[in-house]
Amino acid sequence: MKEFKPYYAVIFTSTQNENIEGYAEMAEKMEALAKQQDGFLGIDSARNDVGLTISYWESLDAIKKWKQHNEHLVAQLKGRQDWYNWYHVRICKVEREYDFNS
């Protein structure tokens, strides 16, 4: 049985306004930058009426460093000013996981 080490998930749920200019490029840039950060484990994302992005991290410290990263701070400000009507962030500890693959 594979050993499991708990990790953290940052769940970012949002709704966008009609202004999407530059959003896709910034999202791609932030994903690429996040992947370079110490403690980054992965990301899942989906967008319809509500957007959902979940990033996975080794520690709360890694999450804190990512939140405070200079380029990420610029993206956060731009999101509040230009792209989002609303967003909600949840940080959760993942204690267990499993999947199905046929």
C-alpha positions in Angstrom: 0.0 0.0 0.0 1.4 3.4 -1.0 2.2 5.7 1.9 0.0 8.8 1.9 1.2 12.2 3.2 -1.5 14.8 3.9 -1.3 18.0 1.8 -3.4 21.1 1.3 -5.9 22.3 -1.3 -6.7 25.9 -2.0 -10.1 26.0 -3.5 -10.8 29.3 -5.5 -14.4 29.7 -6.6 -15.4 32.7 -8.6 -17.8 34.5 -10.9 -16.5 36.8 -13.6 -17.9 40.0 -15.0 -18.2 40.6 -18.7 -14.6 42.0 -19.0 -12.4 39.1 -19.9 -9.7 41.0 -21.7 -6.3 39.6 -20.6 -7.9 37.1 -18.2 -6.9 33.9 -20.1 -3.3 35.1 -20.6 -3.0 36.0 -16.9 -4.5 32.6 -15.8 -2.0 30.8 -18.0 0.9 32.9 -16.6 -0.2 32.3 -13.0 -0.5 28.5 -13.5 3.0 28.4 -15.1 4.4 30.5 -12.2 2.7 28.4 -9.5 4.2 25.3 -11.0 7.7 26.8 -10.3 7.0 27.4 -6.6 8.4 25.2 -3.9 5.7 23.0 -2.4 3.4 23.1 -5.5 1.8 19.7 -6.2 -0.8 20.3 -8.9 -3.8 22.1 -10.2 -7.4 21.4 -11.4 -9.6 24.0 -13.0 -13.0 24.3 -14.6 -15.0 27.3 -15.7 -18.7 27.7 -16.7 -21.0 30.2 -15.0 -18.9 29.6 -11.9 -15.1 29.1 -12.0 -13.4 26.6 -9.9 -9.6 26.3 -9.5 -8.1 24.0 -6.9 -4.3 24.1 -6.4 -2.5 21.6 -4.2 0.4 22.3 -1.9 2.7 20.5 0.5 2.3 23.0 3.3 0.5 26.1 4.6 3.8 27.9 4.4 4.0 27.2 0.7 0.5 28.5 0.2 1.4 31.7 2.2 4.5 32.3 0.0 2.5 31.8 -3.2 -0.2 34.3 -2.0 2.5 36.8 -1.3 4.5 36.3 -4.5 4.9 39.7 -6.2 3.5 38.6 -9.6 0.6 36.8 -7.9 -0.2 40.0 -5.9 -0.5 41.9 -9.2 -2.8 39.2 -10.6 -4.9 39.3 -7.4 -5.4 43.1 -7.7 -6.2 42.9 -11.4 -8.8 40.2 -10.6 -10.5 42.3 -8.0 -10.4 45.5 -10.2 -11.2 44.0 -13.6 -12.4 40.4 -13.8 -14.3 39.1 -10.8 -17.8 39.9 -9.5 -17.2 37.6 -6.6 -14.7 35.0 -5.3 -14.3 32.8 -2.3 -11.1 31.0 -1.2 -11.0 27.9 1.0 -7.9 26.2 2.3 -8.4 22.6 3.3 -6.1 19.8 4.5 -6.4 16.6 2.5 -6.3 13.7 4.8 -7.1 10.9 2.4 -7.7 10.4 -1.3 -8.7 7.7 -3.8 -9.8 7.5 -7.4 -11.3 5.2 -10.0 -9.9 4.6 -13.4 -11.5 2.0 -15.7 
